[in-house]
Structure formats: structure tokens, C-alpha cells
Amino acid sequence: MNHEKLRQSLEKRGYQVSLFDSASQAADYLVSLIVGCTVGFGDSATLAAMNLASRLSECNQVFDPGSCPDEEFLATAKKALTTEVFLTSVNGVAQTGELVNLDGTGNRVAGSLFGHKKVYFVFGRNKIEPTLEQAIWRARNIAAPINAKRLGYHTPCAIKGDRCYDCASPDRICNALVIYYGKMHSIEAEVILIDETLGY
């Protein structure tokens, strides 16, 4: 993939863009910038692999619902929606600059859209697709089945592990599809693109 072309596409859509060769470099960058803040996390295997919640907790007040027991998830997720800074990932990104996310509970996409001073979208090269249609396909048919299986849900996609079945399961994790055509008004938003395979 042409990372410079993607950078240009994202910048045209209003995002700040930072490119890193490794997850460790990206983590160091974020830890150097985010100091003395309240920080919220959207559920993300990418952010968990980078150990960002733990590292940022040293100098910030962090709310990470993904690291909580089930009974604390909703309360922590609500607190994450009111923080100064919010970090999440994406399920797909088009070379033309659109970001794509699926969500079952809504906290992840809600936190990425409104209410924070700054939002960071952190993802690896494996999330990049040539077109918006392919990024959506990736979110539904690659990311969602893997995430549903990881969470122990009993959806057709998790059981069969091959594609989206547009199911009516109570465990369905793709209740909302959000396409970010550009940076939302009233918030700063930065894309952190890492030249490694991270997350799903």
C-alpha cells in the first residue's frame, strides 16, 4: 500500500496524520503527548497490544472498558465518553481516506464522534483497503468474525469463522456501521498509521 497517498487522502479530509514504522514508536509518541489528561479508550485489540492503557495510566486518569470485568464495562465506558482525549482503532480504512468502524454496544463509535478535545485513530497497515467498499467488506467479513470469536460470542460468524451472516443473534457485534468521511467538527483528530500488522 502507498502510505504517502493514504496520508494525503486523510489530510484532505481534515485529519492530522502521523506514520510510524513500529507500534513501539507510535506508543512512545502518544505517551509523550498525552500527559495530565483524562483519557478514554474504545475497545481495541490494537491498543491493547500496544499496552497503551497501562502506559498512559502513569501520567493520566484512564478509563478503559476493554480491560474491565463485565459488570464494570458499561460504567467505565460511560466515563470514557466524557474524557478530554479518546483513543480507538478502526476496522477498515480506504486508500481514499474514509475510515470504517462496526460496533455492537456503541461506546466505541460514540466516543470517536463527539465530546472530546482530541481523538486518536490508531491502526496498522492490515486495515488498509483500496476502496471504501472493500474497507466495509473487511470490517464485516474479517474484523467482525474474529472479534466475535475473541469475545466468546455465539454468532454465526464466530462459530463458522468465515463471513458476516447479517444475523439476529443477541450477541451480534455489528449493530452500527460508521463511515467517517471526514474529521468531525469541534474536535481535533489524528490518525496514527503503523507499518505493522495490528489488531483485526
N, C-alpha and C positions, 0 to 999 in steps of 0.2 A: 504493500500500500504506500501511496505517496503522502507521507505525513505533512510535508510542507503544503501540499494542496489542501489537505484537511484543515490545517491551521488557518489558511487563508479563508476557507469557506466558513469556519467558525467565527473568525474575526469579523467577517462581513455581517454575521448575524448578531453581533454585539458582545461576544464573549472575549474575555481575556484568555489567552492560551499559553500554557507552559508545557514544554516537551522534555521528557526525561528518558535516559537510557535504561534506568532500573527503578524498581519500586523503592529501594532504599534511598536513592537520591530524591525521589518525589516525597517520601516521608520526611526526610531531613528538611526539605524546603518548606513543607507545611508546618512542621514543628517550629521552625524559625519564625514563621509569620504569625501564627495563631498563639497569642500569649495574653493572659489575663482576660479571657472571654468566657462566656457561656457557649458551649458547643453541643449541637445536636447531631445525631447520626441517623441516617436511613439504613435499613438492613442491607448489608453488602458483604459478600464474601471477599471482594477485592480489598475493602478497608480492613476487614478482619485479618486477612493475610499480611497486611502491612503493619499490623499491631498499632494502628493509629490511635484508637481509643485510649489504650494504656499510656502511650507516649504523651498524648495531649493532656491526659489527666494530671500530669506533673505540674502544669502551669495554668490549667483551666478547669472550670467546672463542666464536666462532660456527662451527657445523657445519651446512653447507647442502648436502645431497647433490644437490639440483637444479642446482647450479652446477658440479658436478664432472664430469670426464671419466668415461666409462662404467666404466673399470677401477677407479675410486676410489669409485664410487657406494655399494656395499654397506658398505665400511669406514667411510665418512663417515656413512651412515645409521645404522649401529650406534652410533657415537659420539653422534649426535643423540638417541638414545633414553636416554642417561644424563645429560642436562643438567639444570640447575636450572629452566630456562624452555624451553617448546616453543611454537612458532608454526605454525599451519596455517590452512587455509581450509576451506570446506565446498562440496559440490556442490549442495546444496539445503537450504532451511530452510522449515519450515511456519510459517504465521502463528500456529499453536497452540503453537509453541515447540520442536518437535523439529528437530534437526539431522541431516543425512544426508551420508554420505561413502561413495564407492566407492574401492577400492584394488586394485592388481594385485600389488604386492610386499609390502605390509603395513606398511611403515615409517611411513607417514603416519597410518594409523588406530592403530597400536600406540603411537606417540608421543603421541597425543591422549588415551589412556585411562588411563595409569598411569606412575608413577615420577618425575614432575616436581613441583617445588614449585608451579609455575603454568603453565597452558596458556591461550593466547590463540587464539580462533577469529576470523579476520579475513575479512570478506566484504562485497560490495557489494549494492545493492538488487536487482540482476538475479537473485540466488539465491533470492529470497523467493517462495513459492507459498502459495496459500490453505490447502491441506491437506497432511497427511503423504503421502497417496497421490500428489498432484501433485508434491511435493518429490522423492519416489522416482523418479517418471516423469522428472522433469527431470534427475536425476543420471544415469539410464541412457540417456536418449534425446537429451539435449542436451550435457551436460558430457562424457560418456564418448567419443562420436564425435569431438568437437572435440579433446579431449586425445590420443586415439589418433592422429589425423591429425597433430597438432603434434609428436608424438614420432616420427613416421615409421613407425608400426606398420602391419602389413598385415592388419588385422582387417576384417571386412565393414562394420562401422560406419564405419571410417576411409575405406575405399575408396568406399562409397556415400554417406556423409555424411548419412544421414537418420534412423537409429534404431538401437537395440540389436537385435542378432540372436541374443543369448544363445549366442554362438559357442563353439567348442572350439579356437580359434586359440592357438598358443603365445604370441602377443603379447597375448592378452586382458588388458585392464587393469581389468576389473571382477570380480575373483575373490572379493572380500569386500564386502558391503554392511553398513555400520554405521549404526544409528539411535541417536542419543543422546536418550533420553527424559528425561534429566536430568543434572546435573553428577555426575561420578564422585566417590565417597568418597575422602578423603585428599588431594585436590588442590584448589587454587584454580583457578577457570576464569572467564575473562572473554570476553565476546562484544564484538567491535569491529565495529559496523554502520556502513557508509559509504554515504552517499546519492549514490553514483555507480555506474555500470556498471563492474565489475571482474571479470577472470577469465572462466571459462566455466561 
